[in-house]
Amino acid sequence: MRHDERNARPRLCRGRAFAVGWARLPRNAKGVAVFTWALFDAEGVETGTTEAFPSQADAEAWFGGNWEALAQGGTADVALRDLEDGTEQYKMSLAAE
């Protein structure tokens, strides 16, 4: 692994996160990246997760700017997860109403 890959943040590619390093994940006050989006295909199978975010607001702001690309990449549903306590905050569909 190259040095620049070890220090890179996980990146999103075709609606799926690919970890290329963990050194620079955003952190909350306790030093933990606590929110992430789980991605699901049309059959309900989890296909990946996004990068981790230090707050629910940060995760939701990221989603607001990326939901169309996720939908175009084949993601049908997403769920916001709190990694700190292991709970799913909510799940929603990306399908047009």
N, C-alpha and C positions, 0 to 999 in steps of 0.2 A: 504494500500500500504506500502510495506516495505521501509525502509530508502534507501537501495541500489537501489531500483527501481526508486525512485524519482530523484536520481542524475544520472541515466544512460542516455546515448544518445539513440535516436531512433535506432532500429536495423532492418536489412533487414532479412526477413524470407520467403523463397520460392518466392523471387522476389517482395515481398510486404513489405512496412515499417510498423512497429508496434511501436507506440510511447509508451515508458515506462517512460518517463520523459522529461522535457524540460530544466532543469537547466544547462545543459552543451552543448547546441548546439553551433557549431562554429559560430563566429560572424565576420562581416566586421568591418571597421573602425568606422561606426556609431552604432555598437552594434547590428546589424541585420544579421541574417542568410538569404542570399538573393537568392540562387540558389537551385533548386531541380529538380529531374527527375520525371515526371509523367509517369506512366506505363499503357499500354493499352493491352487488349487481342486481339485475331484475329478478333473479331467483332468490334473493335474500342471502346470498353467500357473501361473507366478508372478504373483500378483495385487497384490503390494505388499510393503512392509517396515514394521516398527514403528519407533519412535524408537530412537536409538542409546543404548547403556548403557556405562558406564565399565568394567564387569567382567562376566565370565560369571555370577557369582553374582547380580549385580543384574538381568541379563537373565532368568535363571531364576526369580528371585523375582517379577519382573513377570509372567512367563508363568504362574506358579502362581496368580496372582490373576485372570488374564484368559483362560485357555484356553477356558472355557465360552462366553464371549461371542464369541471367535473362531470356535468351532465353530458356534454359532448363526448367525453372520454369513456362513457359507458356506465358511470355511477348512477344508480337509480335511487338510492336512499343513503342518508348519512345519519350518524348518531354522535352526539357530543358526549364524550366520556371524561369524567373526573378521575385522573389516575391516582390522585392522593387517597381517595377513599373507595375507589373501585366502582363507583356508581355511574350509571348512564343518566345524564341530565335530561335528554330528550332525543327522539328520533324523528326524522321527517323525510318526505319524498321530494325528489327533484323533478318529478313529472309535472308537466303543464296541467293546470286545473281546467 
